[in-house]
Amino acid sequence: MRTALALLFAAAAVLARADAGSPGQRGAAPDATSLLAGAIDIHVHSSPDNVARSVDALEVAKLAHDKGMRAIVLKNHYDPTAGLAYLARKAVPGIEIYVGIDLNQTVGGMNPIAVEHLTQITGGWGRLVWMSTFDAENQVRYSKENRPFVSVSRNGELLPETRAVITAIAKHHLVLATGHVSADEGVLLVREGHRQGVAHMVVTHAMNPPIVMDLAHMQAATSEGAFIEFVGGSLATKDAPARMDRFADAIKKLGARFCILSSDLGQAGNALPPDGFGAFMQALLQRGISRQDIDLMAKQNPARLLGLP
């Protein structure tokens, strides 16, 4: 009798382990390192910066390399990061480092000359051009601040300087990222990008404030050839479970082929970018997103965005 019970308990344990390891089920917790192997994070913050960061550019490059990641993109809201890619690639061989420029007040807002300069920095690792973020008109109004801002449109039409920036993006085969503009403006930007022949576009954390795109906006953006970015951010906040539920639901409705996952981490006090990125992928697996779709959104799609083979 004892032998029979022991066999039954052993069989139950084997089944439990198999269920726990099945991707797409709640409670699944695959090794984050296996999820990160070959992954590309297009949204990483680091020092030097004007606010506290958890890591500097060289440290996060090494962390990502040690996790087996393929590439990261370094982002700064106020300073172009092109020089950092050159230094980080020298310091941490074996991982691809890309960078970009964020068109806030410090670089002259909608400034095509700044975009041109990005392409001329040693190494040529500049890839992303983010429309304004913290200085965007939409962000400033959302935050109820009284200060100068950068506009991309007026009365439902893109401004000439915005179109000029998109022309520079198309000319140099860069990535158009929508930044913190409004949902309607984001669609206008990718529509104009499509018209001008921009091959690589992404809607920056589309469901996050102050953008808050609904499904119709996101579908309109994907119809113009843009990817929709979903960022993990901090999973330690009270709203994180509900946020992950919303993201998983939107990904299922949009289709993973139109989506990119990234961390948007590097803030002091939050998880380090590679760790938080792995945890984000695990959270989506637990909400029914398949391992195949996770790999598509964290590996193949960002590679396509960056123009990588």
N, C-alpha and C positions, 0 to 999 in steps of 0.2 A: 504493500500500500504506500509506504513512504517513498519507494522507488518511483512508483507511478506519479505521485504528487510532484516529486522533484522534476520529473520529465515534463509534466504539464507547466510548472512554473518556468522552466528553462525555455520551453517553446513560446510561452507568453512574453518572456523577456526579449527573445529574438524578434518577435513581431512588433513589439513596442519600439525597439531600436530601429527597425525598418521604417515604421510609420514616422518616427521623429525625424528621420533623414530624408523624407520625401519632400522635394521642393514644392512650394506652392501651398503647403498646409500650415495652418496656425500651429505654432509651437516648433516648427522646423528651425533648426539652428545650424546650418552648415558652417564649416570653418570659414571665417571671413577672409583668411589668406587665400583660399582657393577662389573666392569671388573676386578678389583684387588682382589676381594674376592676369596680366595683360590688359587691365582696365586703364581707362583714360579719364582723368578728372579735369574738366574744362573750367573749373571755378574754384581756385585756391587763393586765399589771402595769406600774406606773410609780411614780416618785417623786411626792410625798413618801411615804416609807415608813420602817419601822423596820429594813429591810435594804437593802443596795445594789441599785439598779436601774440599768439601762442608759440610761433616758430618763425625763424627767418627763412629766406628763400633757399639757402643752401641746406638748412636742416630739413625742410620739407621735401626737397629733392631726394635727400638721402633716405628719409623715411619711406617715401614712395618707391624708391629703387629697392630697398630691403624687403618691401612687401610684394615685389615682383610686378609692379605696375609698369605699363608701357610708357605713359606720358602724363604730364600735368600742364595746366595753363595757369600762369601766375597773374593775378589781377590786383590792381590798385585803383581806387576810385579817383585819385588825383594826380598820380605820376605815371607816365608811360613806363612799362616794365621791360622794354626791349633789351637794355643793358644787362638786366638780371639773368636773362636766358643765356647770354654768352658766358657769364661767370659761372652759373650753375652747371652748365654742360661741361665746363672744364673741371669743376670741382667734383662732379658726380657723373662720371661716364657710365653709359649703360642704360640711361633713361632719357627720353626725349622731353625737353623743356620748351614750351611755347609761351608767348606773352601777347600783350596787346595794349590798347590805349582806350581810356574812358573819357568821353568828350564832355567833361565838366568844365567849370569856369577856369580852372588852373591851366588848361591847355587851349583856352579860347573858345570853348563851347563847340558849336558846329563848325569846325575848322578843318577844311580839306588839306591845308598845308601841314597840319600836325599829323594827319593820316599818311601823307606822302613821306614825312620824316620817319615815321615808324618803319617804313620799308627799307630805309637806307642805313639802319643801325647794323653794326658788325654782326655777321652770322645770318641775318635775314630770318630770324625766328619770330618776328611779329606776325600774328595771325588774326586776332580778334579786334574788332572795332566796336566797342560798346557805345551806344547812344547814351546820353547823359543819365546818370544814376541819382546820386544825392542832390545834384543841382538841377535835375529835370524839373520842369514846370509842374508836372503831375506830382512828383515827390514833395516839392515845396508846398504845394496847395494841400496835399493830403496831410502833411505834418503841421499845417496851419502856421507856417513860418512867414515872417515878413522880411524877405531878403531877395536879392537878385536871383534869377533862375535862367535856365537855358530852354528855349522853346524849339520844338521841331515842326510845329504846325500852327496854323491860324485859320479859324473858320472851316475846319475840316479839310484843309489843303496843306500839304507839306511846304515848308518855306524853301526858297531858292537855295539857301546855304545848306539845308538838309539834303536836297537833291544833289548838290555839289559833293558832299561827303559820300553819298552813295555812289556817285560816279567814280570817285577815287577808290572806293572799296572794290568796285567792279574791275577797274583798270588793273589793280594789283592782285586780283584773285584772293582777296581777304574775306574774312567772315563778318557778316553783318549781325551784330547782337543788339537786341532792342533796348536793353537797359531798363530804366524805371519809368518809361513813358506810359501813357494810359493804354488800356486795352484797344481802344479804337485807333490810337496812334500807332500801336504795334502792328496792327493789320495794314495801315497805310504804308508803313516803312517796308514791310516785306513785299507788299504789292509793287511798290516802286522798285525795290531791289530786283524782283522778278522781271519787271519791265526793262530794267537796265542790264539784265544779264548777270546779276550776282548769283553765283552758283552755290554759295554756302551761307545759310542764314539760320539763326536760332532765336526763339523768343525767350528772353531771360526770365528765369523762374516765374513762369506765366501765371501761376495760381497764387503767388505770394503778394501781399500788400507791397507797394501801392498799385500793382497792376491788376490783380484779381480778375483774370480772364475767365469767362465762362466757356462751356464746351463749344458754343457756336463761334466765339472768337478764335478759339484754338483751332477748330476745324477750318475756319477761313484762312488762318495763317498757314496751316499745312497744305492747303490747296494751292498756295503760292510757292510751295517748295521749302518752307521753313520747318525746322525741328522745333519741338516744344521741350524746354528744359524743366526738369523737376529736381529740386535741390533738397538734400536731407536736412541740412542745418543741425541744430541741436535736437537730439531725441530725448533730452532730459526735462523738457518743459511739459507743463500740464496738458497743453493742447497737442502734443506730439502724436499720441495715438489717433486722435480724430483727424489730424493733418495727414498722417500716413494712410488712413482709410480713404480720405478724399483723393489723394494722389493715385492710389491703386485703382480706385473706381474710374478716374479720368483716363488712366493709361489703358485700361481694358476697353473703354469706349472709343478712344482715339486709335488704338493699335500701337504696339511697341515699335513698329517700323518708323513711326513719326516722332519718337521720344528719345530724349537723352537724359541720363542721370548724372548728377554731379554733387559735390559736397557743400559748396559755399561755406567752407569752414576755414579756420585760422584765427578766429576771435579768441582773445584771452578768456579762459574759463570754460571753453567748449572742448569737445573731443578734438584730438589732432586730426587733420584732414584725412589721412588714409584710414584711420580707425573709424572715424565717423562715416566715411564713405562706405566701408564694409558693413557697418551696422545698418545703414540706410538700405542697402541691398538685402540684408537679412530681413528687415522689417517688411519689405515688399514681397519677399518670398513667403512670409508668413500670412500675407493677405491674398494669396492665390496667383501671384505673378510667377510664371514658370522660370526655371533656371535659364532656359534657352532665351527667353525674352529679356531677362536681366543681362545676359551677355550681349545681346543685341544692343541694348540701350546704354551699356557701360563700356563697350568695347568697339563693336563694329560701327555704330552710328556716330560716336564722336570721332572715330578715325575718318569717316566720310566727311564730317564737318570740317576737319582740319586738312582735308585733301591728302590723307595718308593712304598708302596701299593696304 
